[in-house]
Amino acid sequence: MSAAETAPAPAAGPRFRDIFAFWLPVALSGQLITLSQPVINAGIGRAPDRDVALPAYLLALHFVVLTQAVVLPGLNVATALVRDKRSLAAVRRVLLSLGFVSAAVDVLFALTPLGPWLFRDVMGQRDPRIIEGACTAVLWLAPSGIGVAARGALQGAALARRSSGRLAAATLLRLGVIFACACVGSQALGLRGEVAGALAVSVGVWTETAALWWQARRTTGGGDVLPDVASGPRVDAGLVLRFAAPLIFGHFAWTLQRPLINAALGSLPDREAAVAAFGVLHSITLFASAPLWAFQSTAIVFGGTKAGLLAVARFATLVSIGVAAVTAAAIEIGGSERLLVVLFDLDGRTLMLAAGAFLFVALDPLVHGLRSVASGVLIGARRTLASGLASCVKVLATFVVGFIATKTAHAPENGAAYGMGLYVAGTALDFLALGLAAHILARPRA
């Protein structure tokens, strides 16, 4: 009998329908999350004090997103590390501790002179009503940090057991609660717009967390399907912190990318229109690419073998091409200017810049899906340092290229196209770095 005949057959990879069944609820959850912000903005826009409430709320939200960077990677941390009741307890304890830290920082800035200093001297806001409103909104947003931490532990534990269907149902409930709070809070209850928006976020997050907890208890009949102790290295609080630290740092870096691009565009002659047009296109890009973020957790769960990695990568490639094609077709059929006028009521120079850069929205999904797969593979293999470093390299490149180009004699004519080019190029650079690291990691398993 030859060696070829006696060699073990390669392990079969997961089927596309299994990957699809896991990925779809996570993708829908991500898509619903991106709808939360427009719903809140629309609710605040109906408030009597909307001219003050909306900028105050957005200032507060941008700050809170930064403080919650310590807990936002919680889903991937829990998905990768939770294997038994003991590891779940360790992950939950660390995430909740970080959530309390995030909330404490929010309260500190909301109730002390640090808040007015931040919004006035750092963010450049001069209207005292907006500054006061932003501090108040930060205070009401603070509890959401603890909710996000608890939610991440529950979501990751569900994904580790391949129970992804729970996520979309809980997020849909959250969206409904947010809509009710945002619309009713300022109109029926007479709350200030920024307070209604902040309460909508906090109540929505905690509702989603409670729904996930209830689903887990109901599904297991009051128990827990996780074993008491699973085989493998013990997961304790120290390991969780070491694992999560690069992801937290990478998330901080990710939150800085858009402000850096805005700062670069601020050097252009038509900076107001360029920043506004880029902001609109960036929000559309986040919406279009939201389902592709789900490939991170999909790769964590299915990418542990070479066959699984290849199957997820092929599926992600098909979905990414499909999302890009649908986005490009919608832009071409609907017309760039027509869509921007109908959806965002743009006009003048802002409309011209945004329309000229609209197709960049369709480029991002082409690399975003595979970037998420590569990141998920590294996270699943507990190589989080590579993921964090890739995010830092992307942000550093954005900073250097962005400011060099805008300081030259040949400044870009279309600031929105330049901003979107920087954003998409950053995603591509991120993918190349992560893909190379994932390829090196997977090569010995060939």
N, C-alpha and C positions, 0 to 999 in steps of 0.2 A: 504493500500500500504506500503510495507516494506521500510526501510531506504535505502537498496541496490537499490531498484527500483527507488527511488526518487533522489539518488545521481547523480550529473552531471557526464557525461562520460568524461574520461580523454582526453585532447586535443591530436589530432592526430599529429604525428611528420611529418617532411618533408619527401617526397619520395626520394628514392635513386637517381632517375633520376634528381630530382631538385638539390640535393646536387652535383651530378656529373656535371651537366650543369654549376653550379656556380664555382666549384673547378677546372675543367679542364683548362679554360683559365688562371687562376691564376697560376696553376702548370706549364703550358707551358711557361708563362712569366718568372717564376723562373728558369726553365730549360734553356731558352734562355740567361738569364743573366749569368749563369755559363759558357756559351760558349763564352762570350765576352772576357774574359781574355786570353784563348788560342788563339783566333783570333788575339788579339793585340800582344801577345808574338810571334806568327808566323810572323806577319808583321815586328816587330822589328828585328826578327831573319834574315830577308832578307836585313837589312840595312848594309851599308859598315862598320859602327862603332858598330856593334852588341855586340862585347865583352865588350864595355863600356856602350852602350845604355841600354842593357837589365837589368843589375844589377842596374844602375842608376834609371831606370823607376820603378823597383820593390821596391827599397828602398823608393822612393817618394810615391808610391801607398800604401805601408804599413802604412806610416805616415798619409796620407790623409784619409785612412779608419778609423784611430783612431780619427782624428778631426771631421769626419763626423758622428761619433757615436751619436752626438746630434740631427741629422736629419734622420738617417736611420730608426728609429722606427716610422717615420711619417705616413706610410701607416696604421699601426695598430691603431695609435692615431686617425687618421681621420675616419677610419672605425667605431671605437667605439663611437666617439663623434659627428660626423656630423649628424644632424637631420633636420636642416633648414638652411636658408641663413645666419642667425645670427651666428649659431655655426660654419658654414663653414668659415665665415669671421674671427672668433676668432682663429680657428685652423690654417688657412692660415697665419694670422698675426704672430702667435707665431713661426710657422715652418720657415717662411721666415726670421724672426729675428734671429733664431738660425742658419739658413743657412748663413746669413751675418757674424755671429760670427765665424763660421767654416772657411769661406773664408778669413776673416781677419787674423785669426791665421795662415793659410797657407801662406798668403802673408808676414806676419811678419817673419816667419821662412825662407821663400825663399829669402828675400831681406836684411836680417840682419845677423850678425855673429851667430845667434842662429841656423841657418840651418847647416853650416859647423860643429859647435859644436855637434849637434845632430847626424849627420851621421858619423862623425869621432870618437868622444869620447864616445858616447852612443851606437851606432850601430857597432862600430869597423871597419869602412871602412877606408882604408889607401890610396887608389888611389885618388889623387886630381882631376883627370878627372871625376871619378864616383861621387865624392862629389859635384863638380860643376854641373854636369848633373842632379843629384838628386834635387838640389835646383831649377834649371831651370824647371824641370818637375813639382815640387810642385807648382810653380807659374802658370803654364798652367793648372794644375788640380784644382786650387782654385775656378774658376767659377762653377765647377760641384757641389760644396756644396750647392750653392743657387738653382741650377737646381734640385738637389735631394729633397730639401725641397719643392719646388713648385710641383714636381712630386708626392711626398707623399700625399699632400693635394688633388690633382686631383684624384689619384688612390683610396684613401680612400673614397672620396665622391662618386666615381663610384661604389665601392663595397658596400657602405651603401645603394645605390639604386639598388643593385644586378645587376649592369651592368658590370659584370666581363669580358665580351668579349673584351672590349676596351683595357685591359692591354696587352694581348698577341699580338694584332696587332701593338700597339705602340712599344713594346719591339722588335718585329721582324724588324720593321723599324730601330730602334736603332742599332740592330746588323748589318744590311746592311750598315749603315752609318759608324759604327766603322770599318768594314772590308775595306771600301773604303778609309777612312782616314788613317788607319794604313798601308795599302799597298801602297797607292799612295803618302802619305805625305813624306816618306823618299826616295822613288825612283824617282818619277816624279818631286816633288817640291824641292828635295835636303835638306829636313829638317833633323836635327839630329834625330836618332831613338827614344830617350827618349821624345823629343818634339812631334814627330809624334804620339807616344803612348798616351801622356797626352792630346793632342788635340783631339784624337779619343774619349777618354773618355768624355771630356767636351762637344764636339759637339754632341756625341751620346746621352748623358743625356738630353741636351737641345732639341734635335730633338724629343726624346721620350716625353718630357714634352709638347712641342708644339703640337704633335700629339694628346695627351690626351686632351689638351685644345680645339683643333679643333673638335675632336669627340664629346665632351660635348656640344659645341655650335651648331654643325650640328644636333646632335640627338634631341636637344630641340628646334630647329628652331630659335635659337638666344636668347632663354630665359633660364629659369632654372626650372626644375621640383620640386625643393625643395620648401617647403612652406616658407613664410616669417618668421613665428614663430610657432614652434611645441610645443606640450604639454610636460611637464616635467621640470626638473631643468634647469635653464639657464646656458649655457656654455659660460664662459668668458675666458679671457686670463689667469687669475689666476688659474682657474680650469684646463685648458689645461696644464699649467706648472706643477701643482701638479700631474696630471695624467701621464704626460710624463716622469717626473724626474726618477722614478724607472726603467722605460724601458730604458732610456738613460744610467743609471748606469749599468743595466744588460747587455746592449750592449757593454759598455766599458769592462766589465768583460769577455764577450764572446770573444772579440778580443784579450784578454790576454791569453786565454787558450793555443793556439798553441805556442806562444813564451815561455810559462812556460814549456810546454812539450819539446820543443827544448832545453831549458836550462837544463832540467833534463837529456836528452839524451846526452848533451854535456859533462856529467861526465863519460860517458862510454868509454872503451878503443877504440872502433871503432866508435867514435862519428860522424865523417864525413859521413860514410856510413849509420849510423843509422838515422841521421837527414835527409839526402837526400832521403832515402827509405820511411821514415815517411811522408815527404813532398809530395811525389808522391801519396802514398796511401790516404793521407788526401784530396788531390785534387779530387781523384776518388770518395771518400766518399761524398764530397760536391756535386758532380755531381749526384751521385746515389740518394741522399736524397733530392735534390732540390725540386722535386714535393711535398714532404711531408711538406715543410714549408707553403704551401698554406692552410693547415688545420688550421693555426692560424686564418686567416681572415674568413675561412669557419665557424669555431666555433664561432667567434664573431657575425656573421650574423645569424646563425641557432641555436646556443647553448643557447639561452635565456630561453628556457623551458627544463624541464627534458626530454620530448619526443624528442625535437630537439637535445639535447646533446647526448642522447643514439643513435639516428640515425647517427649523425656525427661520434661518436666513433666507431660504428660498421663499417661504411663505411671506416673510416681511418684504422681500423684494417685489413680489407680485402686488401686495397691498400698497406699497409705496408708489409704485408705477401707476396703479389704479387711482390713488388719491390725487397724484400729480396730474394725471390725464383728465380726471373729472374737474379738477380746479381750473386747469387751462381751458377746457371746453366751456365751462360756465363763464369765464372771463371773455372768451372770444364771442360766444353766442349772445351773452347779455350786453356786451360792450363795456369797456372799462369806465368811461365817463358816466354812462347811464347808471351802472350799478353803484358807483360812488355817490352819485347825486341822490338816488332813491334810498340807499341804505344809510348814508351818513350826512346827507344834505351839504356836501362840499361844494365850493364854488371858487372862482378866481384862481390865483396862483397855486393855492393848495390843491385844488382839483387837478390842475394841469400836471403838477409834479407827481401826484399820486397815480394818475392815469398812466403816465409815462413809465412808472415802475411797477405796475400792477402784476405783470407776469412773473416777477420775482417770487410772488406768493406760491406759484406752482413749482418753483425749483426746490424749495426747502424740503418738501416731502420725499424727493428723490434720494436724499441722503439721511433724512431724519430717522426713517425706519431702521436702516442698517446700523446707524449710530446707536440707537437704542438696544439693538441686539448685541452689539459688541460690548456696550456698557453692562448689560445684564449678564453676559457670560463672565465678565471679570468680577462682578459683584457676587455671582453665584459661586465662583471659585475663591471668594474671599480675597481678591486682589483689588481692594478698593483704592489703594494708593494710586494706581495707574489711572483710575477714573477721575480722582480728584486732581491729579497733575494735568490731565488732558484739558479739564475745564479751565485751569489756571493759564495754560499755554494759549488757549483760545482767547481768553479775555486780554492777556498781555498783547497778543498779536492785534486784536481789535483796537486796543489803545494806541499802539505804535503806528499802525497803518492809518488809522483814522485821523490822528493829529498831524502826521507827516503830510498826508495828501492835502488836507485843508489849509496847511500853512504855506504851500507852494504857490507859485505864480499862476499855475493852471488848476485852480480850484474846480471841483466837479460842478457842471451846470445844473444837474438834477440832484439835489441833495437827498431826496427820497430814494432814488435809485442807488445812490452811493451808500446810504444807510442800510438799505435792504441787501445790497451787495456785501457789505461788511458782515451783516448778520448771517447770510447764507454761507459765505466763505468761512465764517467762524464755525458753523455747524459742520461743514465739510472737513475743516482742519481737525475738529474734534473727532469726527468719524475716522479719519486716517490714523490718528494717534491711537484711538481705542481699538480700531480694527487690526492694526499691527500688533498691539499687545495681546489681543484675543487670539490672533493667528499663531503667535509664538507660544501662547499657553496651550492651544489645541494641538500643535504639531506633534508633541510626543505621544498623543493618544491616537495618532493615525495608524 
